[in-house]
Amino acid sequence: MLIDTDVIIWYMRGSEKARDYLDSNPRFHLSVVTYMELVQGMRNKQELRALRRALRNWKAKIIYINEEISSKAMFYVEQHYLSHSVQLADALIGATAVSYGLSLLTGNDKHYKIIKEVDVKKFRPEI
């Protein structure tokens, strides 16, 4: 399973549903794009340390961008930006999921619905 940025943000905001999911499904994957988005949202070094600690505890694997991911993301942007405003980060995260044959857990499923190859699993933080 590839975890999208918003799920980890919900976890860091104290969502019990996000905590329960991530704690019961460790060893998940995340795109390096997700990691960088999370770091950009940190307010201080303590939050960054908490993120790193949580990722270590979960044994989460960060997937780095390679040529296949870049090529797929480029295709998604070319095909869908003008019609559906597919953003760079979403194209890279979606391409990572497709390239590694992983489902993508996200609360922002509308960001990925146009990319038919992505196996989107909807996350809803509220119960």
Sequence and secondary structure as in RCSB ss.txt:
>XXXX:A:sequence
MLIDTDVIIWYMRGSEKARDYLDSNPRFHLSVVTYMELVQGMRNKQELRALRRALRNWKAKIIYINEEISSKAMF
YVEQHYLSHSVQLADALIGATAVSYGLSLLTGNDKHYKIIKEVDVKKFRPEI
>XXXX:A:secstr
 EE HHHHHHHHTT HHHHHHHHHS S EEEHHHHHHHHHT SSHHHHHHHHHHHHHHT EEE   HHHHHHHHH
HHHHHHHHH   HHHHHHHHHHHHHT  EEES GGGTTT TTS EEE  S  
